[in-house]
Structures are given as C-alpha cells and as structure tokens.
C-alpha cells in the first residue's frame, strides 16, 4: 500500500469512517454490542483526513480539489489512520471545460471556490465525528444548522456524542475541535480557513491533549467556557512530504 500525505492511491481493505464512528444508524451499529470509538481515536481520524486534504490542496498550488468529500470516502486503515479516497471522481464524471476557455483569473477563482467547498465538506465530517450523527437523517436534518442552533442557544455540551461524554479529561480538545468545525462550515466561503490552516489547528489540539495527559485533567464538560478553547487561527502553512 502506498499513501501520499494521507491520500489513498492503492487499494487495500479499509473501513469507512462513518462505520467507525457509528454514523449509519440504520445498520444497527449503535446497538449494545458496539465498541465506542474514544476521543483520541476520533481526533487521530480528524487529523489524518485533514492532512490528506491539505496535501491535495497544497501540492497542486491550490489548483486541485476533491469536490465530493463525505465521510463515506474517508477510509480508515488497520492502524486507525484516515485516508482520503475517491479523489477526482467527479472530474471524471463531469469534466471541467478546457482551461483555454477560462482566463487565468477566472480559473483561479473556480479552483478557490472548489477548495472552499471542500473545507465546508470537511467541517461536516468533523461535526459527524464530534456528534455521532450523520450529516442528513432521512433527507431532513442539516447537521451544520442543528449544531449552530444548539451552540447559539448555549447548550453546546449537548452537541457531543454521548459516547464521548462518558469519558473525562478531553473536554478542552472537544470544544476546540468543535470551533474548528464551525469555522469550516461558515456560510460565506471567504470566511472558511484554508485546509493547511485547519490541519495546523487540529495538530495544535492534539498537542494540547498530549500536554494535558501529562498534567491535570480539564474542567467538567458542563462547566466549560466555550470561548476558552479557541484554536489559534494562523495563516502559517505546514510543509507536507510524501511517504
């Protein structure tokens, strides 16, 4: 198997992230026999998927995008690493007009719009990881709007998957990742961060968790200040290497 920047380029048996988190409620995988996916594993999935998408966007000089990113095409290997799959399928099904038909400015604008759309889709995946809810239930529920409404009404702790709230000590990181997700699903595309920035913020959250695990536990989920967990939004972009 060869993985470049957490992008799957050769096939090997994988599990979809939605199955790991238990998003397919109709399959019954939220039953009594289910083994809950704990926080550190979910954060590892979020970080791996962010790295893959940031690599895709960055290695192409901001020209490439996924265009159809969902939790069903973020795959998990046997070691719990997330990999982006199905990259470029939409381009094969519905190819873009030849580049000669665009001016350089309009071509760049289209590429930028598509990448910002990828960021929104990634934000939805983060919300699925955090809430344990699928993006759409019976074609009716908009997950982003539901989360935004709950947060706006100051019931933020109600957002998180009950499997996460059973644990203790990771509340700071959970709230911080929620804020990253909400940045990604901002209504205006221009307000969404670039994926390299998203990856850096999630990496910072993981480092915060590592420091926390070596020290004292964080406050109770119900006593938590939502603003206190704000991740640092920086335009510094990480450097990725293929492996």
Secondary structure, DSSP 8 states (H G I E B T S, - for coil): --EETTEE-S----EEHHHHHT--GGGTTTSTT-----HHHHHHHHHHHHHHHHHHHHHTTT----SS--GGGEEE-TTS-EEE--TTHHHHHS----GGGS-HHHHHHHHHHHHHHHHHHHHHHHHHHHH---S-STTT--HHHHHHHHHHTT-GGGGS-HHHHTS-S-HHHHHHHHHHHHHHT-SSGGGS--HHHHHHHHHHHHHHHHHHHTS-----GGG--GGGG--------------
